[in-house]
Amino acid sequence: MNVSLDKKGQMNKAAQLEVGDDGLLHTSKGKSCLLGVIRQYLKLCGVDLNQAVLVLGGGQEDMEILTACGFSKIVMSNIRTAGMSLDVENIALPDDSYPVVFAHAVLHHCRCPQKAVGEMVRVSQKHAFFLEPNDSWALRTLVRLGYSFPYEIAAVAGNGYTRGGMRNGPIPNYIYRWTKATVKSSVFAYHPERQFQVRTHPYWDFYVAEEDLLFRTESRVASLAKKLGPRTFIRLLHFAQAIMNVLPLSRSQGNKFFCAISKGELHPWIEIRDGQFGLRKRSESCGGMERVAPVAKVATAPPSIQPEDKKKDMHRAQ
């Protein structure tokens, strides 16, 4: 897919629309909502767009998205690639390798998404961004009603049954969904030595192409798209998306989850000794930690036990 950019960095609509022999719009994914969210948080986090950004599990689409957002130094990697081959669950890079780390629809393909987030944060110098499915009661309801499926079967079927699943293999991955609380738990547990600022933005974005809808035969989406027509169905989805993203309450139930994680300072009780993090020694503390007064040992005579008290003690021992 060739996508050109205008002077403002916007993707030209003419480059997004390609009709195949089957009459379907094969590149009809509208990126305006996605680009708006990413740009909003790049600005909010004060990201220098002249710095390098490492893309994990990246493809051509990620290159186009980040270029449209203003990045020029984009380092692409994937688990199996002729270029930089990196496993997001065990990134073979030193700590603080890149100023910015980015992953788009990658973590739910991992065996352990929580570890993958921890690794992203580890190799980032300042910021880590990712886009994943959102966890909400609305999405759980759609799953129960059969309009969404908890495993990504269509991705494997659409890739010849050889890849597109867990760790980009032939097994359909479970779609792990995120909340702000699960991000905090994952990052704080993986990096207990440091403070972080976690910003999240759940929202509705039916970022889908026509052929993608028809592949989702494991849910009711494919049959509904056939009845209405995939192009009409996508228009209806985009109309609903625009309405539901207006109010924060309805937006919070969305299907997408954008997260921005910014590294802070070490916790005041942490210090670096011999290149390793550790608890700051109390004798060297500058008032950042409270001293715990030692408990004085007072020698006292054992109390005399009356017969009735003795019976109670024996009863407790039993």
Sequence and secondary structure as in RCSB ss.txt:
>XXXX:A:sequence
MNVSLDKKGQMNKAAQLEVGDDGLLHTSKGKSCLLGVIRQYLKLCGVDLNQAVLVLGGGQEDMEILTACGFSKIV
MSNIRTAGMSLDVENIALPDDSYPVVFAHAVLHHCRCPQKAVGEMVRVSQKHAFFLEPNDSWALRTLVRLGYSFP
YEIAAVAGNGYTRGGMRNGPIPNYIYRWTKATVKSSVFAYHPERQFQVRTHPYWDFYVAEEDLLFRTESRVASLA
KKLGPRTFIRLLHFAQAIMNVLPLSRSQGNKFFCAISKGELHPWIEIRDGQFGLRKRSESCGGMERVAPVAKVAT
APPSIQPEDKKKDMHRAQ
>XXXX:A:secstr
    B TTS B HHHH  B TTS BTT    HHHHHHHHHHHHHTT  TTS EEEET  HHHHHHHHHHT   EE
EEESS SSEE BTTB  S TT EEEEEEES GGGSS HHHHHHHHHHHEEEEEEEEEEB  HHHHHHHHTTSS S
B HHHHHTTTTTSSSGGGSSS  B   B HHHHHHHHHHH TTEEEEEEEEEE      HHHHHH TTSSHHHHH
HHH HHHHHHHHHHHHHHHTTSHHHHTT SEEEEEEEEEEE TTEEEETTEEEE  GGG  SSS           
      HHHHHHHHHHH 
